[in-house]
């Protein structure tokens, strides 16, 4: 543990409405459901050192969603006239879910944009013919985001494990050469300033011949690190003015995520993609039930969204 580590004050993030100092905790209302994420299951072909959702080949706390699970929520969007345009798929590794191609087909057929987060390794490789068919039919409606944690193999593999770099680069190159709409997700754990990180990715993209602009915050998303044990400020209602931010800028103002817990009879809807295991962020079984405001009562709300300025959607 580094010398600058300050453990989280145990008095913080205990009350959903009041901070440890007795100030009114910030809340975020759902402005409109613009993006709906589906966590296809926490099983993954990798065990990363600091996975946001603790995915691994053994973690099945979030079970595989089925095609019918996804269709139920697509039907609710249509029935309620919700303004949702983007459907995202995350995991775990989404391409390990046997229904992923059917789910993507249903989403794209209904006119949504689809975004898949992947490590671009063997689970995706096995589905290359099906992905090419989707590309041929739907073009840029389908976007693939590849997790490449750093522009160097050594640092990437320090997070993702040995022999994870070359297969990911192979998958990234295959997607680019076959005309998929593509972007990359990196991490900031190396401690380098963002301009240096982007410059490093730019060099890599040039070397690989990838048509990606590393200066574009969508084509290259750089996510802040999160550690729920590390001390961070609580976000109060007054912070919006102090930080010159608006609640509408935070991910939970426009996003929800569907998961199915192991042995659960049905899926449930969470406030966001980052907080899969904290029951206070489980908002209901339906999108309508999940439309209530979210209290920013977790360290990740500060480190990733408000202070980190990050979001999982474009």
Buried (B, 14 or more C-beta within 10 A) or exposed (E): EEEEEEEBEEEBBEBEEBBBEEBEBBBBEBBEBBBBBBBBBBBBBBBBEEBBBBBBEEBBBBBBBBBEBBBBBBEBBEEEEBEBBBBBBBBBBBBBBEBBBBBBBBBBEEEBBBBBBBBBBBBBBEBEEBBBEBBEEBEEBBBBBBBBBBBBBEBBBBBBBEEBBEBBBBBBBBBBEEEBBBBBBBBBBBEBEEEEBBBBBBEBBEEEEBEBBBEEBEBBBBBBBBBEEBEBEBBBBEBBEEEEBEBEBBBBBBBBBBBBBEEEEEBBBBBBBBBBBBEEBBBBBBBBEBBEEBBBBBBBBBBBBBBBEBBBBB
